[in-house]
Each structure stands twice: as structure tokens, then as C-alpha cells.
Amino acid sequence: MSHSVAQLEVFPTDLQMRRFYRMSIQPDLFGGASLVREWGRIGARGQMMIEQHPDEGRAVTALMKLAAIKKRRGYA
């Protein structure tokens, strides 16, 4: 007689993380661009870092490099 036994999941396939990471490019008052990075736990204040760049192209390049790094580390 065959019994169906539910096996516990050793390696979860769905993982909800209660943290966020956000990046945006914003113009500054001096004709340059700022890469604004925000991260932390959802529901908490979090942290912010602002990187100044001479133009929007360099800010976009910096954003793309950081996005690739974050993607490798498991952020969606």
C-alpha cells in the first residue's frame, strides 16, 4: 500500500525578503546629475547615498554597473 508522505522543502523556491533597494537619477542645480541610492528594511527609515556625476551619461553608466552587481547578489 502506497502512502503519500509530504516531504519538507529543504531548499525553498520562493523567498520573500523584507528589504528594498532603489536607485534613481536626478538632475542637480549645477547642470550635473545625481545617482540616488536608497536601501533598508520595508517599514523602516532606511539609508540614502547620493553620488554626484558631471553629466547624466556618467550617472546612467554608474547606475547600470550597480544594477549588474545587485542582480548578481540576488536582488530582483
Buried (B, 14 or more C-beta within 10 A) or exposed (E): EEEEEEEEEEEEEEEEEEEBBEBEBEEEEEEBBBBBBBBBEEEEEBEEEEBEBEEBEBBBEBBEEBEEEBEEEEEE
